Amino acid sequence: MDTTNVILTMKLEDENLRKINEIGSRIKVFDAWKLIGAEFHSKLEDEHNLTKKREQLDSMLQETEVAYMHMPPRDLIARAPKLKWIQFTGAGIDRIFSAELRESSIMITSAKGVHATPIAEYVLGAMLMLARKTLLSLENQRQRHWEIFVPSELREKTLGVVGLGNIGREVARLATAFGMRVVATRRSVVNQESNVMGVDKVYPPSDLLDLLSECDFVVLSPPITKETTGMIGEKELRAMKPTAYLINISRGGVIDQSVLVRALKENWIAGAALDVFEKEPLPQENELWLLPNVIVTSHISGLSTMYWSRLTDLFCENLNRYLNGESLISMVDREKGY
């Protein structure tokens, strides 16, 4: 059996390297991170200092058939003529899915599904913080101010999940355990449906305003596409209850951020938990940092101490499938872009 050359471009712990190497003699592993570390993701502009390392990297890429990578290096396709499959480390590949990759015959798989557990737990944690007014409690603690106030709870509240994929379904499952009513939108749904995939009601995307109007919490979890970019603007925010909260774990581009700031300052909605933004890192001068009804986190909702272990398990499953000529898990649809 011919050997399949596999390149790794991120730092993996020994346990995850072991999982890959245990697939056996059918593969040969090139550890590009061990060779040049974080410089793999640089633009390699400093040819004087990086020429030797670039030559070593190109030698690896010339023979690479399978790549397990976070960000593709410059001119990947030209530098890796034997490349047949890329396993990317993110669920959303909008930032790396170039026209060149889209038009190539290279198979592309994503980390879709790997983030479901940490992101769903992030969403539930954010909802609990917002319902229990934890931001106010923390501010009172900083000010050494004793204040009695009445928080809310999640039970019997309505949660709207915009985008019922792997993450959305796990959010719905956890919310149901808290006694919440869950409604959702799903791209493939044409007419409203009841009791589908553990959700009380599923709407087509065209009925988004109806969903927004009935929810106490709304979580945004669609992939970023032409259809979802800017999907939450003034009309959508004004459709929400003034007591409702918005949680975004998708991409910053699904919301018109300037309108969201107005909505939060003028109390169109009660508050928000935001893990993603139009520009990242979020500029220090941005008003969202200091709004008293906003939780800001630094695009970490999908991260977990278990992330690389789960992702490497997915890669190893896919690598075995690849070697055996079977279909791969989490294949990217080139037309949809995810």
Residue frames relative to the residue before (quaternion, step in Angstrom):
aa qw qx qy qz dx dy dz
M 1.0000 0.0000 0.0000 0.0000 0.00 0.00 0.00
D 0.4813 -0.6733 0.4800 0.2910 3.58 -0.91 0.91
T 0.4595 -0.6678 0.5161 0.2767 3.54 -1.17 0.66
T 0.2564 -0.7482 0.5953 0.1416 3.57 -1.05 0.86
N 0.2758 -0.7780 0.5469 0.1397 3.57 -0.66 1.14
V 0.0985 -0.8055 0.5841 -0.0186 3.55 -0.76 1.17
I 0.1498 -0.7903 0.5880 0.0847 3.60 -0.81 0.99
L 0.1828 -0.7548 0.6245 0.0826 3.56 -1.05 0.91
T 0.1166 -0.8432 0.5238 0.0314 3.58 -0.69 1.01
M 0.6839 0.3979 -0.3083 0.5282 3.59 1.19 0.37
K 0.5731 -0.5894 0.4424 0.3584 3.56 -1.24 0.40
L 0.0472 -0.7983 0.6003 -0.0124 3.55 -0.69 1.13
E 0.4990 -0.6307 0.5010 0.3196 3.55 -1.10 0.69
D 0.6904 -0.5095 0.3237 0.3988 3.54 -1.23 0.56
E 0.6343 0.5502 -0.3396 0.4238 3.59 0.97 -0.82
N 0.6911 0.4621 -0.2817 0.4790 3.59 0.97 -0.83
L 0.6003 0.5295 -0.3554 0.4827 3.59 1.11 -0.60
R 0.6287 0.5451 -0.3288 0.4467 3.56 1.02 -0.81
K 0.6288 0.5474 -0.3381 0.4367 3.57 0.95 -0.87
I 0.6805 0.4855 -0.2892 0.4665 3.56 0.95 -0.91
N 0.6940 0.4861 -0.2858 0.4477 3.57 0.85 -0.96
E 0.6206 0.5661 -0.3425 0.4208 3.59 1.14 -0.58
I 0.4718 0.6497 -0.4589 0.3804 3.58 1.23 -0.12
G 0.5493 -0.7008 0.3169 0.3267 3.53 1.30 -0.28
S 0.7936 -0.3686 0.2484 0.4155 3.48 -1.41 -0.20
R 0.5155 0.6468 -0.4198 0.3738 3.59 1.24 -0.13
I 0.7636 0.3016 -0.1791 0.5421 3.60 1.22 -0.36
K 0.1710 -0.7194 0.6590 0.1379 3.51 -1.34 0.44
V 0.2361 -0.8117 0.5265 0.0907 3.57 -0.63 1.17
F 0.1539 -0.7406 0.6492 0.0797 3.54 -0.97 1.01
D 0.1697 -0.7944 0.5772 0.0834 3.60 -0.54 1.15
A 0.1852 -0.8265 0.5250 0.0829 3.57 0.09 1.31
W 0.6002 0.5653 -0.3687 0.4293 3.59 1.07 -0.63
K 0.6442 0.5202 -0.3251 0.4568 3.56 0.96 -0.83
L 0.6436 0.5340 -0.3146 0.4491 3.57 1.11 -0.69
I 0.8547 0.0020 0.0538 0.5163 3.59 0.61 -1.08
G 0.4287 -0.7563 0.4357 0.2331 3.60 1.23 0.31
A 0.8506 -0.1412 0.1099 0.4945 3.53 -1.10 -0.78
E 0.5369 0.6337 -0.4113 0.3755 3.59 1.17 -0.37
F 0.5004 0.6505 -0.4304 0.3759 3.58 1.22 -0.34
H 0.7332 0.4177 -0.2236 0.4879 3.56 1.05 -0.77
S 0.5075 0.6325 -0.4423 0.3831 3.59 1.22 0.05
K 0.5996 -0.5748 0.4198 0.3659 3.54 -1.28 0.20
L 0.3527 -0.7741 0.4638 0.2475 3.54 1.35 0.03
E 0.2390 0.8003 -0.5149 0.1930 3.57 0.96 0.85
D 0.6767 0.4874 -0.2952 0.4662 3.57 1.08 -0.70
E 0.1462 -0.8470 0.5068 0.0662 3.55 0.36 1.27
H 0.6028 0.5833 -0.3682 0.4009 3.62 1.04 -0.69
N 0.7584 0.3852 -0.2048 0.4842 3.58 0.84 -0.99
L 0.7772 0.3800 -0.1814 0.4677 3.57 1.06 -0.66
T 0.3599 0.7684 -0.4797 0.2235 3.59 1.24 0.03
K 0.6817 0.4919 -0.3038 0.4485 3.59 0.80 -0.97
K 0.6777 0.4788 -0.2983 0.4716 3.57 0.92 -0.92
R 0.6219 0.5363 -0.3432 0.4558 3.56 1.03 -0.74
E 0.6384 0.5217 -0.3296 0.4601 3.58 0.98 -0.78
Q 0.6512 0.5022 -0.3130 0.4752 3.59 1.01 -0.81
L 0.6477 0.5120 -0.3128 0.4696 3.55 0.99 -0.85
D 0.6600 0.5072 -0.3121 0.4581 3.58 0.91 -0.89
S 0.6044 0.5517 -0.3523 0.4541 3.57 1.09 -0.67
M 0.6420 0.5016 -0.3072 0.4918 3.58 1.06 -0.78
L 0.6940 0.4975 -0.2853 0.4353 3.56 0.79 -1.09
Q 0.5911 0.5908 -0.3660 0.4094 3.59 1.05 -0.70
E 0.7633 0.3612 -0.1812 0.5040 3.58 1.08 -0.74
T 0.5102 0.6944 -0.3977 0.3152 3.58 1.28 -0.18
E 0.1790 -0.7723 0.6039 0.0825 3.54 -0.98 0.95
V 0.7816 0.1647 -0.0622 0.5984 3.58 1.13 -0.76
A 0.0881 -0.7980 0.5954 0.0309 3.58 -0.92 0.91
Y 0.1306 -0.7345 0.6634 0.0580 3.54 -1.03 0.96
M 0.2231 0.8272 -0.4633 0.2266 3.57 -0.01 1.28
H 0.4694 -0.6560 0.5272 0.2673 3.50 -1.37 0.45
M 0.7868 -0.0117 0.0444 0.6154 3.55 0.76 -1.09
P 0.4157 -0.7074 0.4993 0.2784 3.62 -0.82 0.86
P 0.4613 -0.6609 0.5027 0.3126 3.60 -1.01 0.69
R 0.6824 -0.4769 0.3558 0.4246 3.52 -1.28 0.29
D 0.8521 0.1013 -0.0907 0.5054 3.59 -1.09 0.79
L 0.0946 0.8514 -0.5118 0.0644 3.58 1.03 0.74
I 0.6975 0.4928 -0.2998 0.4252 3.58 0.72 -1.02
A 0.6664 0.4898 -0.3056 0.4719 3.59 0.95 -0.83
R 0.7173 0.4555 -0.2474 0.4656 3.58 1.03 -0.77
A 0.7581 0.2749 -0.1688 0.5667 3.59 1.24 -0.34
P 0.0797 -0.8669 0.4904 0.0399 3.61 0.52 1.18
K 0.6952 0.4601 -0.2762 0.4782 3.62 1.19 -0.42
L 0.4243 0.7392 -0.4432 0.2776 3.59 1.30 -0.07
K 0.0923 -0.8216 0.5624 0.0110 3.56 -0.81 1.06
W 0.8121 0.0737 -0.0086 0.5787 3.59 1.13 -0.57
I 0.1033 -0.7665 0.6318 0.0521 3.57 -1.06 0.90
Q 0.1568 -0.7286 0.6585 0.1044 3.56 -0.98 0.93
F 0.1726 -0.7891 0.5829 0.0878 3.58 -0.44 1.20
T 0.4987 -0.7001 0.4447 0.2518 3.56 -1.19 0.62
G 0.6905 0.4498 -0.2836 0.4903 3.60 1.24 -0.12
A 0.5235 -0.6153 0.4801 0.3418 3.55 -1.25 0.40
G 0.7343 0.3119 -0.1920 0.5715 3.56 1.03 -0.82
I 0.1202 -0.8226 0.5537 0.0486 3.59 -0.70 1.02
D 0.2785 0.8072 -0.4871 0.1835 3.59 1.24 0.34
R 0.6939 0.4881 -0.2821 0.4481 3.61 1.05 -0.70
I 0.7720 0.3342 -0.1774 0.5107 3.61 1.18 -0.33
F 0.5669 0.6045 -0.3847 0.4065 3.58 1.28 -0.16
S 0.1000 -0.8370 0.5378 0.0142 3.54 0.26 1.33
A 0.6524 -0.4919 0.3949 0.4200 3.54 -1.30 0.30
E 0.6216 0.5554 -0.3347 0.4395 3.57 1.06 -0.77
L 0.6733 0.4709 -0.2916 0.4897 3.57 0.95 -0.86
R 0.6361 0.5508 -0.3259 0.4309 3.56 0.97 -0.90
E 0.7411 0.4190 -0.2215 0.4756 3.57 0.96 -0.85
S 0.5645 0.6074 -0.3869 0.4034 3.59 1.24 -0.19
S 0.5198 -0.6228 0.4845 0.3273 3.56 -1.34 0.12
I 0.4162 0.7229 -0.4596 0.3049 3.59 1.30 0.07
M 0.3895 -0.6955 0.5499 0.2493 3.59 -0.90 0.91
I 0.1025 -0.7964 0.5956 0.0218 3.56 -0.98 0.89
T 0.0335 -0.7740 0.6323 0.0078 3.54 -0.87 1.00
S 0.2845 -0.7617 0.5639 0.1446 3.55 -1.15 0.68
A 0.5857 -0.5679 0.4478 0.3659 3.55 -1.36 -0.05
K 0.1957 0.8190 -0.5181 0.1499 3.57 1.20 0.47
G 0.7724 0.3122 -0.2565 0.4900 3.57 -0.80 1.02
V 0.6022 0.5867 -0.3607 0.4038 3.59 1.10 -0.64
H 0.7083 0.4784 -0.2548 0.4522 3.58 1.10 -0.76
A 0.4316 0.7573 -0.4423 0.2113 3.59 1.20 -0.34
T 0.6947 0.4877 -0.2959 0.4382 3.60 0.80 -0.95
P 0.7274 0.4166 -0.2945 0.4590 3.68 0.60 -0.92
I 0.6657 0.4947 -0.3306 0.4503 3.61 0.94 -0.75
A 0.6359 0.5176 -0.3388 0.4614 3.59 0.96 -0.76
E 0.6560 0.4920 -0.3154 0.4776 3.58 1.00 -0.77
Y 0.5938 0.5489 -0.3550 0.4691 3.59 1.10 -0.67
V 0.6647 0.5103 -0.3048 0.4526 3.58 0.86 -0.97
L 0.6726 0.4801 -0.3087 0.4710 3.59 0.87 -0.89
G 0.6384 0.5222 -0.3264 0.4618 3.58 1.00 -0.77
A 0.6514 0.5110 -0.3123 0.4660 3.57 0.99 -0.84
M 0.6504 0.5111 -0.3225 0.4601 3.58 0.93 -0.85
L 0.6477 0.5082 -0.3214 0.4679 3.59 0.97 -0.80
M 0.6478 0.5137 -0.3206 0.4623 3.59 0.96 -0.82
L 0.6789 0.4840 -0.2952 0.4665 3.58 0.94 -0.88
A 0.6716 0.4970 -0.3044 0.4575 3.59 0.91 -0.88
R 0.7444 0.4026 -0.2148 0.4874 3.56 0.97 -0.88
K 0.4031 -0.7456 0.4461 0.2875 3.60 1.35 0.13
T 0.1196 0.8414 -0.5156 0.1094 3.55 0.97 0.90
L 0.5901 0.5685 -0.3762 0.4326 3.61 1.07 -0.62
L 0.6489 0.5034 -0.3118 0.4777 3.57 1.02 -0.82
S 0.6405 0.5262 -0.3256 0.4549 3.58 0.98 -0.83
L 0.6658 0.5021 -0.3044 0.4604 3.58 0.96 -0.86
E 0.6449 0.5050 -0.3201 0.4761 3.57 1.02 -0.78
N 0.6338 0.5187 -0.3278 0.4710 3.59 1.00 -0.79
Q 0.6332 0.5254 -0.3324 0.4610 3.57 1.05 -0.77
R 0.6502 0.5124 -0.3223 0.4592 3.59 0.95 -0.85
Q 0.7294 0.4208 -0.2245 0.4904 3.56 1.05 -0.86
R 0.3466 -0.7430 0.4846 0.3049 3.59 1.33 -0.14
H 0.4119 0.7106 -0.4435 0.3587 3.51 1.10 0.89
W 0.2433 -0.7752 0.5712 0.1161 3.55 -0.69 1.14
E 0.1108 0.8021 -0.5717 0.1323 3.58 -0.54 1.21
I 0.2482 -0.7475 0.5984 0.1468 3.55 -0.91 0.93
F 0.1268 0.7740 -0.6113 0.1059 3.58 -0.74 1.07
V 0.4420 -0.7028 0.5033 0.2394 3.56 -1.25 0.41
P 0.1912 -0.7896 0.5733 0.1062 3.61 -0.43 1.16
S 0.4742 -0.6476 0.5132 0.3040 3.54 -1.33 0.06
E 0.3054 -0.7250 0.5754 0.2235 3.57 -1.29 -0.29
L 0.5771 -0.6228 0.4173 0.3239 3.58 -1.27 0.30
R 0.5581 0.6414 -0.3901 0.3533 3.56 1.05 -0.68
E 0.8474 0.1146 -0.1563 0.4943 3.56 -0.98 1.06
K 0.4887 0.6077 -0.4675 0.4163 3.59 1.22 0.28
T 0.4018 -0.7009 0.5343 0.2484 3.58 -1.27 0.40
L 0.1543 -0.7745 0.6111 0.0543 3.52 -0.88 1.07
G 0.1695 -0.7690 0.6087 0.0969 3.55 -0.96 0.92
V 0.1465 -0.7818 0.6037 0.0535 3.56 -0.80 1.06
V 0.1503 -0.7908 0.5897 0.0657 3.58 -0.47 1.19
G 0.7773 0.1760 -0.1835 0.5755 3.55 -0.15 1.35
L 0.0263 -0.8470 0.5300 -0.0314 3.57 0.10 1.31
G 0.2076 0.7641 -0.5744 0.2074 3.56 0.54 1.23
N 0.8119 -0.2241 0.1696 0.5116 3.58 -1.16 -0.53
I 0.6785 0.4736 -0.2908 0.4804 3.57 0.91 -0.91
G 0.6658 0.5211 -0.3070 0.4370 3.58 0.85 -0.96
R 0.6613 0.5047 -0.3121 0.4589 3.59 0.97 -0.80
E 0.6620 0.4838 -0.3198 0.4748 3.60 1.01 -0.74
V 0.5957 0.5345 -0.3590 0.4802 3.60 1.08 -0.64
A 0.6575 0.5163 -0.3059 0.4556 3.58 0.92 -0.92
R 0.6454 0.5283 -0.3254 0.4455 3.59 0.96 -0.84
L 0.6889 0.4662 -0.2884 0.4742 3.58 0.87 -0.91
A 0.6421 0.5266 -0.3281 0.4503 3.59 0.98 -0.80
T 0.6249 0.5372 -0.3341 0.4575 3.57 1.03 -0.76
A 0.6331 0.5330 -0.3294 0.4546 3.58 1.06 -0.74
F 0.6647 0.4698 -0.2935 0.5013 3.58 1.24 -0.45
G 0.5575 -0.6323 0.3805 0.3804 3.59 1.25 0.10
M 0.4396 0.6921 -0.4638 0.3356 3.58 1.16 0.47
R 0.3976 -0.6346 0.5952 0.2914 3.52 -1.31 0.41
V 0.1319 -0.8208 0.5546 0.0357 3.58 -0.81 0.97
V 0.0234 -0.7526 0.6581 -0.0032 3.54 -0.97 0.99
A 0.0801 -0.8208 0.5656 -0.0036 3.57 -1.13 0.54
T 0.2993 -0.6742 0.6231 0.2602 3.51 -1.39 0.18
R 0.0414 -0.7769 0.6281 0.0151 3.54 -1.18 0.64
R 0.5635 -0.6663 0.3862 0.2988 3.54 -0.81 1.10
S 0.7323 0.4585 -0.2396 0.4429 3.57 0.97 -0.88
V 0.5712 0.6024 -0.3789 0.4089 3.60 1.28 -0.17
V 0.2630 -0.7772 0.5571 0.1278 3.58 -0.92 0.96
N 0.7860 0.1214 -0.0444 0.6046 3.58 1.01 -0.87
Q 0.6321 -0.5362 0.3874 0.4036 3.56 -1.18 0.50
E 0.0711 -0.7864 0.6136 0.0047 3.54 -1.03 0.92
S 0.2907 -0.7620 0.5564 0.1591 3.58 -1.12 0.68
N 0.8573 0.1239 -0.0991 0.4898 3.54 -1.24 0.65
V 0.3730 0.7066 -0.4980 0.3369 3.54 0.75 1.16
M 0.8580 0.0014 -0.0167 0.5133 3.59 -0.92 0.94
G 0.7055 -0.4828 0.2585 0.4498 3.57 0.98 0.83
V 0.6035 0.5414 -0.3436 0.4740 3.57 1.31 0.26
D 0.5453 -0.6546 0.4155 0.3186 3.59 -0.95 0.88
K 0.7964 -0.0663 0.0680 0.5972 3.58 0.97 -0.84
V 0.1475 -0.7763 0.6087 0.0718 3.56 -1.02 0.88
Y 0.2021 -0.7880 0.5770 0.0732 3.55 -0.87 1.08
P 0.4667 -0.5932 0.5477 0.3610 3.58 -1.23 0.33
P 0.6573 -0.5234 0.3527 0.4119 3.63 -1.11 0.47
S 0.6090 0.5787 -0.3536 0.4114 3.61 1.09 -0.62
D 0.7016 0.4394 -0.2580 0.4982 3.60 1.23 -0.41
L 0.2116 0.8254 -0.5014 0.1499 3.58 1.20 0.48
L 0.6544 0.5232 -0.3297 0.4351 3.61 0.90 -0.87
D 0.6196 0.5351 -0.3448 0.4592 3.59 1.04 -0.71
L 0.6506 0.5092 -0.3165 0.4662 3.57 0.95 -0.86
L 0.6721 0.5222 -0.3066 0.4260 3.57 0.82 -1.00
S 0.6704 0.5428 -0.3021 0.4057 3.56 0.97 -0.84
E 0.7466 0.4154 -0.2298 0.4660 3.60 1.11 -0.51
C 0.6230 0.6026 -0.3191 0.3833 3.59 1.26 -0.17
D 0.3710 -0.6921 0.5778 0.2227 3.51 -1.28 0.62
F 0.7528 0.0980 -0.0646 0.6477 3.55 1.28 -0.53
V 0.0806 -0.7714 0.6296 0.0453 3.56 -1.08 0.77
V 0.0891 -0.7818 0.6154 0.0459 3.57 -0.83 0.99
L 0.2642 -0.7666 0.5717 0.1252 3.55 -0.87 1.03
S 0.1385 0.8130 -0.5519 0.1238 3.58 -0.55 1.16
P 0.3691 0.7181 -0.5246 0.2702 3.63 0.98 0.66
P 0.5371 -0.5549 0.4840 0.4114 3.59 -1.20 0.23
I 0.4814 -0.6454 0.4958 0.3254 3.58 -1.16 0.47
T 0.1164 0.7703 -0.6110 0.1405 3.55 -0.66 1.19
K 0.7062 -0.4015 0.3296 0.4811 3.58 -1.26 -0.08
E 0.6745 0.5116 -0.2932 0.4443 3.57 1.04 -0.81
T 0.7537 0.4015 -0.2227 0.4703 3.60 0.99 -0.75
T 0.5061 0.6392 -0.4378 0.3790 3.62 1.18 -0.25
G 0.8426 0.0842 -0.1014 0.5221 3.58 -0.73 1.09
M 0.3272 0.7889 -0.4774 0.2065 3.59 1.20 0.36
I 0.7217 0.3345 -0.2294 0.5609 3.60 1.21 -0.43
G 0.1278 0.7846 -0.5874 0.1516 3.53 -0.36 1.33
E 0.8120 -0.2625 0.1698 0.4928 3.58 -1.20 -0.42
K 0.6501 0.5274 -0.3287 0.4372 3.59 0.87 -0.90
E 0.6937 0.4781 -0.2768 0.4622 3.57 0.92 -0.91
L 0.6710 0.4936 -0.3068 0.4605 3.59 0.93 -0.83
R 0.6619 0.4851 -0.3098 0.4801 3.59 1.05 -0.69
A 0.5967 0.5626 -0.3630 0.4423 3.59 1.21 -0.36
M 0.6110 0.5685 -0.3497 0.4258 3.58 1.18 -0.48
K 0.5889 -0.5561 0.4492 0.3771 3.55 -1.25 0.41
P 0.5253 -0.6261 0.4584 0.3491 3.63 -1.04 0.57
T 0.6666 0.4732 -0.2932 0.4957 3.58 1.29 -0.26
A 0.5605 0.6439 -0.3667 0.3700 3.60 1.30 -0.06
Y 0.2900 -0.7418 0.5857 0.1503 3.52 -1.32 0.51
L 0.2516 -0.7595 0.5875 0.1216 3.56 -1.15 0.77
I 0.0731 -0.7835 0.6169 0.0112 3.58 -0.94 0.94
N 0.0700 -0.8179 0.5710 0.0091 3.58 -0.70 1.07
I 0.0575 0.7806 -0.6183 0.0718 3.57 -0.68 1.19
S 0.4640 0.6841 -0.4329 0.3597 3.59 1.27 0.33
R 0.6397 -0.3847 0.3425 0.5705 3.55 -0.01 -1.39
G 0.6138 -0.5719 0.3916 0.3780 3.57 -1.12 0.61
G 0.6426 0.5859 -0.3109 0.3835 3.56 1.08 -0.73
V 0.5629 0.5944 -0.4141 0.3979 3.62 1.15 -0.17
I 0.7234 0.3562 -0.2188 0.5495 3.60 1.27 -0.32
D 0.3891 -0.6288 0.6090 0.2868 3.55 -1.21 0.61
Q 0.3036 -0.8277 0.4421 0.1650 3.56 -0.01 1.33
S 0.6366 0.5260 -0.3453 0.4460 3.61 0.98 -0.71
V 0.6447 0.4980 -0.3165 0.4861 3.58 1.07 -0.73
L 0.6185 0.5462 -0.3441 0.4480 3.58 1.03 -0.76
V 0.6231 0.5319 -0.3448 0.4582 3.60 0.96 -0.80
R 0.6417 0.5124 -0.3189 0.4733 3.60 0.95 -0.84
A 0.6586 0.5257 -0.3090 0.4409 3.56 0.90 -0.95
L 0.6863 0.4770 -0.2816 0.4714 3.57 0.98 -0.82
K 0.6776 0.4842 -0.2933 0.4694 3.60 1.00 -0.78
E 0.7518 0.3725 -0.1995 0.5062 3.58 1.06 -0.76
N 0.4667 -0.7358 0.3985 0.2862 3.57 1.32 0.29
W 0.1942 0.7438 -0.6019 0.2161 3.58 0.87 0.92
I 0.7602 0.1036 -0.0620 0.6384 3.55 1.16 -0.73
A 0.6168 -0.6044 0.3673 0.3456 3.58 -1.21 0.45
G 0.7809 -0.2412 0.1877 0.5447 3.59 1.05 -0.62
A 0.2304 -0.7711 0.5803 0.1251 3.54 -1.32 -0.03
A 0.1774 -0.7028 0.6703 0.1592 3.51 -1.40 0.36
L 0.0351 -0.8342 0.5471 -0.0604 3.56 -0.51 1.22
D 0.1169 -0.8028 0.5839 0.0309 3.54 -0.74 1.12
V 0.7584 0.2666 -0.1387 0.5784 3.58 1.29 -0.32
F 0.1239 -0.8145 0.5667 -0.0062 3.54 -1.10 0.79
E 0.6634 -0.5031 0.3691 0.4129 3.56 -1.27 0.39
K 0.7771 0.1118 -0.0591 0.6166 3.57 1.05 -0.82
E 0.0231 -0.8011 0.5979 -0.0140 3.57 -0.83 1.00
P 0.4378 -0.2044 -0.8645 0.1383 1.53 -1.79 1.78
L 0.5732 -0.5712 0.4555 0.3710 3.56 -1.19 0.57
P 0.4727 -0.6978 0.4499 0.2953 3.63 -0.62 1.07
Q 0.5785 -0.6253 0.4032 0.3344 3.57 -0.99 0.84
E 0.6871 0.4877 -0.2926 0.4521 3.59 1.07 -0.64
N 0.4706 0.6887 -0.4484 0.3211 3.61 1.22 -0.13
E 0.5340 -0.6764 0.4196 0.2852 3.56 -0.92 0.97
L 0.5545 0.6418 -0.3948 0.3534 3.59 1.11 -0.57
W 0.5696 0.6186 -0.3807 0.3847 3.60 1.09 -0.64
L 0.8128 0.3336 -0.1223 0.4616 3.56 0.88 -0.98
L 0.4615 0.6735 -0.4715 0.3334 3.61 1.19 -0.03
P 0.4576 -0.7358 0.4289 0.2556 3.61 -0.74 1.02
N 0.7177 0.4218 -0.2500 0.4944 3.60 1.23 -0.32
V 0.6293 0.5286 -0.3234 0.4691 3.59 1.22 0.47
I 0.2139 -0.7139 0.6533 0.1334 3.53 -1.12 0.84
V 0.0850 -0.7901 0.6069 0.0161 3.58 -0.72 1.10
T 0.0457 0.7679 -0.6382 0.0307 3.57 -0.90 0.98
S 0.5299 -0.7093 0.4085 0.2219 3.53 -1.17 0.72
H 0.6827 -0.5024 0.2770 0.4525 3.57 0.68 1.20
I 0.4399 0.7023 -0.4390 0.3471 3.56 0.91 1.00
S 0.3934 0.7590 -0.4653 0.2296 3.60 1.22 0.00
G 0.7198 0.4390 -0.2581 0.4717 3.60 1.08 -0.61
L 0.5773 0.6081 -0.3751 0.3954 3.58 1.26 -0.14
S 0.0819 0.7735 -0.6204 0.1002 3.52 -1.15 0.72
T 0.5893 -0.5571 0.4408 0.3848 3.56 -1.20 0.44
M 0.6788 0.4813 -0.2828 0.4771 3.61 1.22 -0.40
Y 0.4238 0.7627 -0.4371 0.2185 3.59 1.26 -0.25
W 0.7363 0.4349 -0.2625 0.4470 3.58 0.64 -1.09
S 0.6010 0.5486 -0.3618 0.4548 3.57 1.11 -0.59
R 0.6749 0.4829 -0.2948 0.4737 3.59 0.90 -0.92
L 0.6728 0.5031 -0.3011 0.4511 3.56 0.93 -0.91
T 0.6584 0.4948 -0.3154 0.4713 3.58 0.97 -0.80
D 0.5931 0.5425 -0.3653 0.4696 3.60 1.09 -0.60
L 0.6433 0.5058 -0.3145 0.4810 3.58 1.00 -0.83
F 0.6565 0.5113 -0.3156 0.4560 3.59 0.90 -0.89
C 0.6664 0.4997 -0.3072 0.4602 3.59 0.91 -0.89
E 0.6210 0.5214 -0.3391 0.4770 3.59 1.02 -0.74
N 0.6788 0.4810 -0.2834 0.4770 3.56 0.93 -0.90
L 0.6378 0.5285 -0.3367 0.4479 3.59 1.00 -0.77
N 0.6358 0.5068 -0.3245 0.4833 3.59 1.00 -0.75
R 0.6388 0.5139 -0.3199 0.4749 3.57 1.02 -0.82
Y 0.6426 0.5308 -0.3205 0.4501 3.57 0.96 -0.88
L 0.6789 0.4989 -0.2865 0.4562 3.56 0.88 -0.96
N 0.7294 0.4058 -0.2245 0.5029 3.58 1.14 -0.65
G 0.5239 -0.6780 0.3931 0.3337 3.58 1.27 0.22
E 0.4728 0.6729 -0.4352 0.3666 3.59 1.18 0.56
S 0.6224 -0.5403 0.4047 0.3960 3.58 -1.25 0.35
L 0.4148 -0.7326 0.4972 0.2098 3.56 -1.09 0.80
I 0.4861 -0.6471 0.5123 0.2873 3.54 -1.25 0.57
S 0.8490 0.1546 -0.1293 0.4884 3.57 -1.18 0.71
M 0.1724 0.7907 -0.5566 0.1876 3.54 0.94 0.95
V 0.4170 -0.7067 0.5165 0.2447 3.57 -0.95 0.91
D 0.3301 -0.7154 0.5857 0.1902 3.55 -0.97 0.96
R 0.3788 -0.7667 0.4691 0.2205 3.57 -0.42 1.18
E 0.6388 0.5230 -0.3357 0.4535 3.61 1.05 -0.64
K 0.7162 0.4280 -0.2494 0.4916 3.58 0.92 -0.91
G 0.3758 -0.7434 0.4752 0.2833 3.58 1.09 -0.65
Y 0.7527 0.2571 -0.2052 0.5703 3.60 1.20 0.43
